[in-house]
Amino acid sequence: MGQGLWRLPPRQQQQLQEELADRLTDQGGGGGRNEQGRDAGQRRPPQHCYGPDIYHLLRTRRGGKEQHGFIDLEMLPPELGITILSYLNATDLCLAGCVWQDLGNDEYLWQGLCKSTWGHCSIYNRRLPAGFSYRRLYLQLDEGSLTFNANPQEGISYFMSKGILVDHPTELAKFIFYTRRLNWKMLRIYLDERRDVLDELVTLHNFSNQFLPNALRDFFRHIHAPEERGEYLETLITKFSHRFCTCNPGLVRELGLSPDAVYVLCYSLILLSIDLTSPHVKNKMSKREFIRNTRRAAHNVSDDFVGHLYDNIYLIGHVAA
């Protein structure tokens, strides 16, 4: 991430290296130049590198002085500092706040960390009381997520008791959709019990102009498919089929699709994914066999469209991996 932030074209890299060398030489005083004698007017050619050296950038910002120990995050660009902190858990962040006290007391930093990890909370849309602390909120969100990953019902109850969430299916669905700290197995248990939240979660997906297998992959990235076939998997595919048709009315008219036809195609894609990716299946299904089997169940779908479905699974992989 840090290298990506500092990546520049080669010409700008060389120019920046020369400027840094000049600045460090000037800050070192004139003594070094006098010792060089007749070579004083000559500048040492810059050393070529694949990117600007962050060490030299930090040393320049510190006035050319050496500093041992941890690098002060305040010397780094804000984007790089926040990226580093986003990989720490709540305990490590509190310890980091003791080292970098200015950052530890920066409410804007804690607000960014809260919203980058838990993208939607009901409390974000309220008028915050006096003395509200995003640092305290971060610790509560982390505690609630850990509780949810052990017991989903207790985790949601914890969020509600702290005023972070309200008991409404739309709010709960948005919280789940924009959060990346929830265990997918516990989430599957919770959604199986709260079908009203599942309905709202499905409507948050936008499958417009997406190829069917890619849309199904995107769907299963947010709502993980069960490991075994059953009523819950049928419910997921049924809800996905209706949502896909709603998001693509033009494609539905052009190809003659319907929610029932999409449902059949989704099951065919899941079975094909297992067939092509499982090491236990030695005789893989051919493209011709997939087209023949699928056309028996979905009569209105063209051979070309079904063939493209096969190619997608063959090249990209499982739709529910």
N, C-alpha and C positions, 0 to 999 in steps of 0.2 A: 504493500500500500504506500509506504513512504517513498519507495523508488518511483512509483507511478506519479506521485505528486511532484517530484522534482525532475522528471524526465523532460529533456529539452532537445531540440535539433542539434546536431554536432557543431555547427558554426556558433550557435549561442553558448554551447558548453565551453568551447575554446575561449570565447570572449569573456565568459564569466570567470574562468580559471585565471586569465590574465589580469582581470580587475582585482580578484582576490589576492593574487601574488603581489600586485602593486600596493594594495592597501596594507597587507601584512608587513611589507618591506618598509613602508612609510611609518607605520606604528612602531617598528623596531628601532627607529632612530637612525641618525646618519652615521653612527660608528661603523656599522657593517659595511657601508658603502666606501668609507675612507680606507678600510683595511684591504679592500679589493684593488686599490690603486688604479692602474690604467684600465682595469675591467669595470670601473665604476659605472661607466656610461652604457655598458652592455647589460641587457636584461636576460636572465636565464630563461630559456624557452620553457613554456608551460608543459607539464607532464600531461599526456593525453589520458583520458579516462572515459568510461562509458556513461558517466553522469556526474553532475556537480557533487562534490564531497560535502556532506552535511556537517562533518567535523570542522572543516574550514569555515563553513558558514556560521556555525555556532561560535567558533573561536573569534571570528571577525566581530560578531555582535557583542562578545565579551571584551572587546578591546585587545585581542591578541593574547590574552592571558590564559595560561594553562589552568584547568580546573579538574580535580580528581573526584571520583565518586559518581553518583547518579547525575544525569543531565537534567537540568531544570526544564520542566515541560513548558514553562513560560517562554523559554528561548526558542521553542519549536513553533512552526506555523500552527494556527488554531485547528485546522483540519486534521493535521497529523497528531496533535495532542489529544483531541477528542477521540480519534480512531484508536489510539493506544489505550485510553481509559475505558473505551467501550468493551474491551476484552476482559476487564477485571470484574469479579463478582462483588457483592456488597461489602464483604469483609475486607477484601483487598483495597476497595475504593476508600473505605474509612481509614485504613492504614496509610494509603497514599495521601489522604487529606492531612495527615499529621506531618508528612514530609513537605508537601506543597500546600502550605496553609492558605495562601491566597486563592488557589484553585479550589481547595476544600471548602471555602466559604463563598464561592461564586455560585449564586443561585441560578444564573443563566446556564452555567455548565451542567448543574444537576437537572435543570429543566430539559436540556437537550438530551441527556442520558435517559431520562424517563421516557420521553416521547420517541426516541429512536429504538427503544426496546419494547415498550408497551405503547403502540401507536395510538390507541384510542382508549380513553377512560372517561366515565361520566363526569368525573371531577374536573376534567380539563375545560368543560363547557360551563362551569359554574363561576360565580363571582367568589374569588378566594378571600377568606377572612384575613384580618390583620395578623401578622406573625406567622403566616403560612410558610412552610419550609419544603422545598422540592427535595432537599436531602432526606428529610424524614419520609416524604412520600416514596422516594426511591427504595428506602429500606422496607417500607410496608409492602410495596409492590413485589419486591424480591421475596419477602416472607410469605406473601399470599401465593406466589407462584410455586414455591417449594411445598406449601401445604396442598395446593391443587394437585401437584404431581404425586402426592401420597394419597390424597382423598379428594376427588373433584368437588363433591358437595361441600365439604368443610372449607375448601379453598375459596369457592364462590361466596360462601357465608362470611368468610373473613373479609373479603373485599367489600361486601355490603355493610358489614359492621363498622368499617373504617370510613364509609362514605365514598369509596372509590368507584363503586358501581351501583347502579340501581337495578332492581329486579324487573327488567323488561327484556323480552326476547331480542329486540333490535339492538339494544345496548350490549347485551351479552354476546350476541353474534359479532358485532364490530370489535369488541374486545378480543375475542378469540381469533378473528380474521387478521388483526394487525399486531398480534403478539407472537414472539418467537421464543418464548421461554416455557411453553407448556408441553408436557410429555404427550406424545401422540396416542399412546395406549390409553392413558387416563382420559384424554380428550374424546376418544372413540366411545369409551364407557359413558361419559357425560352426555354426548350427543345422542346416543342410543336411548337414554332416559328422557332427554329433553328434546322431543321432536319439534316443538315450536321454535326452539333456538336453531335447530338444524335447518328448518324452512327458511329462516331469515339469513342464515349463513350462506345458503345456496344462492339467494337473490343478490348477494354481494359480488358474485362472480360475473364477469363480463366476457362472454365467449364470442363476441362479434368478430367476424372475418377470421376465425380460427379454424384450421383444419381439424376434423373430428378427433383423431388420435391425440393431437397436441392439446386440444381443449380438455380431453379426458385426463391427460397427464397433469395439467394445471389444476384440475378439480381434485385429483387424488393427492396432490402435494399439500393442499390445505385440509382436506378431509380424507384421512387415510382409509384405504379399503381394508375390510376385515380379512383375516388370513384364511377363512373358510367361507364357502358359499352358504348363504342363508337369507333370512328375511331382511336383515339389515343391509346386506349388499344389494338386494333387489330394490330396497327403498332408495338407496343412494343412486343407483342407475336410473330409476324412474324419475327422480327429482332432477338429475342431470339432463336427461333426455328432454324434459319439458323446458328446462332453462335454456338448453342449447337451441331448441327451435324458436323460443321467444327472442333470443339474441340474434338469430339469423333468419328473418322472415323471407328475405330474397332468395337465399340458398334453398330454403324449404320449398319455395314455389318452383325454382329452377330444376331441382333434382327430384321433386315429388316426394320429399321426406315427410315424415310424421313422427310424433313422439314414440309411437310403437315401433316404427322402422329404426329410429335411432337407438332404441332400447335393444333391438336385435343386433344391430351393428356393434354396439358396445360390448355385448356378451361375446360376439364373435372375435372382437379385438382382444379381449381378456384371454380367451381360450387360445388364440393364435400366439399371444405373448408368452403364455406358459409353454406352448409347444415349441416355439423357436428358441427360447432362452433356457429351458430346463435341460440339464445334462443327462437326465434320466430318460429323455425321449430321444431315441436313436433315429427313427424314421421321421424326419421333419416334414411338416405339411408343405406341399408345393403351392405355388401361386395359383395354378390351375385348380387344384383341389379346394383352396380357400374360396375362390370365386364361385365354384360350383356349389359348395355347401352353403355359402352365404346367400346366394341367389335363390336357393330353395325356400329360405325363410323370409327374405326381403325381395319380393318380386319386382317392385318398382325401381330398384336401384340398378344403375347401369354396370356393365362389366368393367368399364374403364375406371369408374369411381371405386369399386371394390378392389381393383388391382392397385390403385394408388394407396388404398388403406394397407394392403399387404406390404407394399414397398416401404411405407413409413415405419411399420413395425420391424421389418427386416433390417433397415438401416439405422434406426434410432434406438429401438429396444422396447422393453416392457412399458405398458401404459400405466401400470400401478406400482412400479418399482419405487 
